[in-house]
Amino acid sequence: MPVLVYAVARPDLSPFEMPDRFRHEITYFMTISGEAGVPKLPAGEYWIKLADARTSLDDGVFHIVSPLDSASKAEIELSEEQEAWLEWMVKSGVEHVRLG
């Protein structure tokens, strides 16, 4: 069952369809609430800084921190779906999204 990604501040944009696994994958891209001016968000809403989205898109990868060793980071190649979603985010200037 697909997940729809809605641009909270841009109701004029059609939602972007992603595979169901994206409900977990979005956490790899999100900025933590309270960091760098990111507001506290309700459950199901996420903030992805536009600069971070651009960097991931330009580099073709995202980074995750090892849960066993916070000094260790892994670089993971973007999937085609993730790349298309990031292109939608950057092109539309979207940072605040809600999953539906």
C-alpha angles and dihedrals in degrees: 000000000000125000119226118218112208124197101229097203093038109059087163090071120087112239117262116238119227134172117270092254088068088080085077099030095059089073089068089064104035127107113229115252111259093026119116094349096310109153124233105266132203121248112288094028125103138187119215113183109234091226090055091048090052092049093051091047094048093046095041090225143079129211129230129190118232112249087217098050120021090199091062120083129184124210113218125190116239117251118232089254093050091048092050091048092050090049088054091049095049096041091050096040091237123162104153116063139170126205118225 
